Amino acid sequence: MDITSKIKSLAKNYFNKVLEIRRHLHQNPELSFKEFQTSKYIQKQLSEAVIPFTTGHVETGIIALIKGKNPNKKTILLRADMDALPIEEKNNLPYRSQNSGVMHACGHDVHSSVALGAAFILNDLKEEFEGTVKIMFQPGEEVLPGGASLMIKDGVLENPKVDKAIALHVFPNMEAGKVGFKTGMYMASTDELYITVNGKGGHAAMVADYVNPLIISSEILLEIHNQFMKPNALVGSMGENIPTVVAFGKIEGKGATNIVPEKVELEGTFRTMDENWRDSVHQQLKNIVKSISDKYKIESSIRIEKGYPFLVNDINFTNSCISSAQNYLGKENVEELPLRMTAEDFAFITQKVPSCFYRLGTGNKSKGITSGVHTSTFDIDETALETGVGLMTFLTITELNS
């Protein structure tokens, strides 16, 4: 039996176990950097499979090692995230979340289950490949500073040194059985924006006695919109069109119908795909806030929390993975993906080593499985687990033996 057939057979054999793991994780979600029981459960699965691992990385993180023949030849990292979101699940399913207000609405239960399934197969086939597989179960993908960045500082890319890295993400817009890839730049950097506008409060009827921070905040928002979000707005130092999003989702001024508040607070996000432009926009945002505040002779501030960098897929490695995926699943089941302005902390890893981050189709329109990630009704067509486990294993072995 050739290696492809062996992997497909083992993926089928492990399906029920991986399904059980996914449902357990889905029922017992934990928030970012609080994945204590999730970590213990994954450790238990690794122990039962006799796969060596270390724990305590950024408290809940786990690093497993599977050594093939000639283990020093090359090391491939597989990344899985473990945290859930603060969302109340509305699905009426036997495996719905048992933790009130917490839900695996971004598919990290799937990511961890697939990585475990791949680990089981790779452990069974360790005489079939050369090199070492390092599997990283990380905390806190959903919140800054991102568990991946902290695990890098903890040394996850060293001892043994990682040569290449692979990760996947659920994709409900794609039918189960399919996968998607994008070479080069794929996902945006992300920064959090916090603006405080300090005016002078007072009785709304006494116009001469107050300086309304709501009006000033509105002017700041409109100026930002005109500079960065207006159709055909030029961006970049040379006028080039760099994908850019500057959007605000929260504005809070604690006044009333006849009370002008003392201050207004705004919260937003900035996404882009160029580091020089990113720095430039930071300064431009500061200039806008200062200029308009000076105009009204009031004090304002902007705090920029720099988050994840942009995610870039290594072109040669990703093209190789695309070819492997076509061989494993058939060309008709491998799609090309467009750029996305969403963000992902695996980006920290893509900045350090050649990487491939791809999408696993998890939707099924005929079954009504269409809800997007970060929604209270998100779920997957669980047949995608077999595809995910088999392909991640195949990509890893193909690269190690290349």
C-alpha positions in Angstrom: 0.0 0.0 0.0 1.4 3.4 -1.0 1.7 6.3 1.5 -1.4 8.1 0.2 -3.6 5.0 0.7 -2.1 4.4 4.1 -2.9 7.9 5.2 -6.5 7.8 3.8 -7.1 4.5 5.5 -5.8 5.7 8.9 -7.8 9.0 8.6 -10.9 6.9 8.1 -10.0 4.6 11.0 -9.4 7.5 13.4 -12.4 9.4 12.3 -14.7 8.3 15.2 -12.0 9.1 17.7 -11.3 12.5 16.3 -15.1 13.2 16.2 -15.3 12.3 19.8 -12.4 14.6 20.6 -14.0 17.5 18.7 -17.3 17.1 20.4 -15.7 17.0 23.8 -13.8 20.1 23.1 -16.8 21.8 21.7 -18.9 21.0 24.8 -16.2 22.3 27.1 -14.8 25.6 25.7 -12.5 27.9 27.6 -11.6 31.5 27.0 -8.2 32.7 25.9 -5.3 32.0 28.3 -7.7 30.0 30.5 -7.6 26.7 28.6 -6.6 24.6 31.6 -9.0 21.7 31.2 -8.6 21.8 27.4 -4.9 21.5 27.9 -5.3 18.6 30.3 -7.6 16.8 27.9 -5.2 17.2 25.0 -2.3 16.0 27.2 -4.4 12.9 28.0 -4.9 12.1 24.3 -1.2 12.5 23.6 -0.3 10.3 26.6 -2.7 7.5 25.5 -1.1 7.6 22.1 2.4 7.5 23.6 3.4 10.7 21.9 6.0 12.6 23.9 5.2 16.2 24.8 6.1 19.1 27.2 3.7 21.4 28.9 3.6 24.7 30.7 4.4 26.8 27.6 2.7 30.1 28.3 1.0 28.1 31.1 -1.5 26.0 29.0 0.5 25.5 25.8 1.7 22.0 24.7 4.5 21.0 22.4 4.5 17.4 21.1 7.4 15.8 19.2 7.2 12.9 16.7 10.5 11.7 15.4 10.8 9.8 12.2 13.9 8.3 10.7 16.9 10.6 10.6 15.1 13.1 13.0 17.7 15.9 12.5 17.1 16.2 8.8 14.2 18.7 8.9 11.5 19.8 11.4 7.9 20.7 10.4 5.7 22.6 12.9 2.0 22.0 13.0 0.0 24.7 14.8 -3.4 24.3 16.6 -5.1 26.9 18.8 -7.2 25.9 21.8 -9.2 29.0 23.0 -12.9 29.8 22.5 -14.9 33.0 22.3 -17.3 34.8 24.8 -20.4 33.9 22.9 -23.5 32.1 24.1 -24.2 29.1 21.8 -27.7 28.9 20.3 -27.3 25.6 18.6 -29.6 22.8 19.8 -27.1 20.0 19.5 -26.1 17.1 21.8 -22.6 18.5 21.9 -23.5 22.2 22.4 -21.4 24.2 24.8 -21.9 23.4 28.5 -20.1 26.5 29.6 -22.5 29.5 29.7 -21.4 32.4 27.6 -18.4 30.5 26.1 -18.4 28.8 22.7 -16.0 27.4 20.1 -17.4 29.7 17.5 -14.2 30.0 15.5 -13.5 26.3 15.1 -10.4 26.0 17.4 -12.0 22.8 18.6 -11.7 21.5 15.0 -8.1 22.8 14.7 -7.0 20.9 17.9 -8.9 17.8 16.9 -7.4 17.7 13.4 -3.9 18.3 14.8 -4.4 15.4 17.3 -5.7 13.2 14.5 -2.7 14.0 12.4 -0.4 13.3 15.4 -1.9 9.8 15.8 -1.3 9.0 12.1 2.2 10.5 12.0 3.1 8.5 15.1 1.8 5.3 13.4 3.8 6.1 10.3 7.0 7.5 11.8 9.0 4.8 10.0 7.6 6.2 6.7 9.2 9.7 6.9 12.5 11.4 7.7 12.8 14.3 10.1 10.7 15.5 13.1 7.2 16.8 13.5 6.6 19.4 16.2 3.0 20.0 17.1 2.1 23.2 18.9 -1.2 23.5 20.9 -1.3 27.2 21.7 -3.4 29.3 24.0 -4.9 32.7 23.3 -5.2 33.1 19.6 -8.2 35.4 19.9 -6.7 38.2 22.0 -3.6 40.3 22.0 -0.7 39.8 22.2 -1.6 36.4 20.8 -0.5 33.0 22.1 1.7 32.3 19.1 3.9 35.4 19.8 4.3 34.3 23.4 5.2 30.7 22.5 7.8 32.0 20.0 9.4 33.9 22.9 9.1 30.7 24.9 11.2 29.0 22.2 8.7 26.9 20.2 10.7 27.5 17.0 13.9 26.2 18.5 15.2 22.8 19.9 14.7 21.4 17.4 14.8 24.4 15.1 11.7 24.6 12.9 12.3 24.7 9.2 8.7 25.1 8.0 5.2 25.5 9.5 1.7 24.5 8.6 -1.7 25.5 10.0 -5.3 25.4 8.9 -8.5 27.3 9.7 -12.1 26.3 9.3 -13.9 27.9 6.4 -17.8 27.7 6.6 -18.1 29.4 3.2 -16.5 26.4 1.5 -18.1 23.0 1.3 -16.7 20.1 3.4 -14.3 18.0 1.4 -12.6 21.1 -0.2 -9.7 23.2 0.9 -8.4 26.6 -0.1 -4.9 28.2 -0.5 -3.4 31.6 -1.2 0.2 32.1 -2.0 2.1 35.2 -0.7 0.2 37.9 1.2 -3.0 36.5 2.6 -4.3 38.2 5.8 -3.9 41.6 7.3 -2.1 43.0 10.3 -4.4 44.2 13.1 -4.1 47.1 15.5 -6.6 48.2 18.1 -7.5 51.9 18.3 -8.6 53.8 21.4 -9.4 57.5 21.2 -10.5 59.7 24.1 -11.9 63.1 23.3 -12.1 65.4 26.4 -14.6 68.3 25.9 -16.4 70.4 28.4 -19.7 69.1 29.7 -22.8 71.0 30.6 -26.6 71.5 30.2 -27.4 71.0 26.5 -29.5 74.2 26.4 -26.6 76.3 27.6 -24.7 76.3 24.3 -22.1 78.8 25.3 -21.1 76.9 28.4 -19.9 73.6 26.9 -17.6 72.1 24.2 -19.4 69.1 22.9 -17.0 66.1 22.6 -19.6 64.2 20.5 -19.3 66.8 17.7 -15.5 66.7 17.9 -15.5 62.9 17.9 -17.8 62.9 14.8 -15.4 65.2 13.0 -12.5 62.9 13.8 -14.4 59.9 12.6 -15.4 61.6 9.3 -11.9 62.8 8.7 -10.5 59.3 9.2 -13.2 57.9 7.0 -12.4 60.4 4.2 -8.7 59.7 4.4 -8.7 55.9 4.5 -12.1 54.5 3.7 -13.7 56.7 1.1 -14.0 55.1 -2.3 -10.9 55.8 -4.5 -9.0 57.3 -1.5 -5.3 57.2 -2.3 -3.2 55.3 0.2 0.5 54.6 0.5 3.4 57.0 0.4 3.4 56.8 -3.4 -0.3 56.7 -3.9 -0.4 53.0 -4.4 -3.5 51.1 -3.4 -2.5 49.1 -0.2 -5.4 47.2 1.2 -6.5 49.2 4.3 -9.3 49.2 6.8 -9.8 51.8 9.5 -13.1 51.2 11.2 -14.7 52.1 14.5 -17.3 49.9 16.2 -17.8 51.7 19.5 -18.5 55.3 20.5 -19.5 56.1 24.1 -20.4 59.5 25.5 -22.2 59.1 28.8 -24.6 62.1 28.5 -28.3 62.3 28.1 -31.0 64.1 26.1 -30.1 67.4 27.9 -26.6 66.6 29.2 -23.5 67.0 27.2 -20.8 64.6 28.5 -17.3 65.5 29.6 -15.7 63.1 27.3 -16.3 60.6 24.5 -14.4 57.3 24.0 -14.1 55.5 20.7 -12.7 52.0 19.9 -11.8 50.8 16.5 -9.5 48.6 14.4 -6.8 49.2 11.7 -5.9 46.5 9.2 -3.4 46.6 6.4 -0.7 44.6 4.6 2.4 46.7 4.5 4.6 47.5 7.6 5.9 50.9 6.3 2.3 52.0 5.5 1.2 50.6 8.9 3.6 52.9 10.7 2.7 55.8 8.5 -1.0 55.4 9.2 -0.3 55.3 13.0 1.3 58.7 12.7 -1.5 60.0 10.4 -4.1 59.0 12.9 -2.3 60.7 15.7 -2.1 63.9 13.5 -5.8 63.8 12.7 -6.7 63.5 16.4 -4.3 66.3 17.4 -5.3 68.7 14.6 -9.0 68.5 15.2 -8.5 68.7 19.0 -6.3 71.8 18.6 -9.0 73.4 16.4 -11.5 73.2 19.3 -8.8 73.9 21.9 -9.4 70.7 23.9 -7.3 67.7 24.9 -7.6 64.4 23.2 -5.5 61.2 23.1 -5.1 58.2 20.9 -3.7 54.9 22.0 -2.7 52.3 19.4 -2.3 48.7 20.6 -0.1 47.1 17.9 -1.4 43.6 17.3 -0.6 40.8 14.9 1.5 41.3 11.8 0.2 40.5 8.3 0.2 36.8 7.4 2.3 35.8 4.4 2.4 32.3 2.9 5.8 31.3 1.5 5.2 31.1 -2.2 7.4 28.1 -3.0 6.2 26.1 0.1 2.6 26.9 -0.5 2.7 26.0 -4.2 4.2 22.7 -3.1 1.3 22.2 -0.6 -1.2 23.1 -3.3 0.3 20.4 -5.6 0.2 17.9 -2.7 -3.4 18.8 -1.8 -4.4 18.3 -5.5 -2.8 14.9 -5.5 -4.5 13.9 -2.2 -8.0 15.4 -2.7 -8.2 15.9 -6.5 -7.8 19.2 -8.3 -11.5 19.9 -8.2 -11.4 20.0 -4.4 -8.5 22.6 -4.1 -9.5 26.2 -4.5 -7.6 29.5 -4.8 -8.5 32.0 -2.1 -8.6 35.9 -2.2 -7.0 38.3 0.2 -8.7 38.7 3.6 -8.7 41.7 5.9 -9.2 39.4 8.9 -6.2 38.7 11.1 -4.6 35.6 12.6 -1.8 35.2 15.2 -0.2 32.4 13.1 1.1 35.5 11.2 3.9 35.8 13.9 5.1 32.4 12.8 4.9 33.2 9.1 7.2 36.1 9.7 9.8 33.8 11.2 9.8 30.6 9.0 8.4 29.6 5.6 4.8 28.7 6.2 1.5 27.6 4.7 -1.8 28.6 6.2 -4.8 27.2 4.4 -8.5 26.8 4.8 -10.5 23.7 5.5 -14.0 23.7 4.0 -16.5 22.9 6.8 -19.9 24.1 5.4 -22.7 22.1 3.9 -25.6 24.0 2.4 -27.8 21.0 1.9 -27.6 20.3 5.7 -28.1 24.0 6.5 -24.6 24.3 7.9 -23.9 27.8 6.7 -23.3 30.0 9.8 -20.1 32.1 9.8 -17.4 32.0 12.4 -17.9 34.2 15.5 -21.7 33.6 15.4 -23.8 31.8 18.0 -25.0 29.2 15.5 -21.6 28.3 14.0 -21.1 24.6 13.4 -19.4 22.3 10.9 -20.1 19.4 8.7 -18.0 16.9 10.7 -17.0 14.9 7.7 -14.5 17.7 7.2 -12.5 16.2 10.1 -11.4 13.3 8.0 -10.4 15.6 5.2 -8.5 17.8 7.7 -6.6 15.0 9.4 -5.7 13.2 6.2 -4.5 16.3 4.3 -2.5 17.7 7.2 -0.7 14.4 7.6 -0.1 14.1 3.8 1.3 17.6 3.5 3.6 17.0 6.5 5.0 13.7 5.2 5.3 14.9 1.7 7.4 17.9 2.8 9.6 15.9 5.2 10.4 13.3 2.5 11.1 15.9 -0.2 
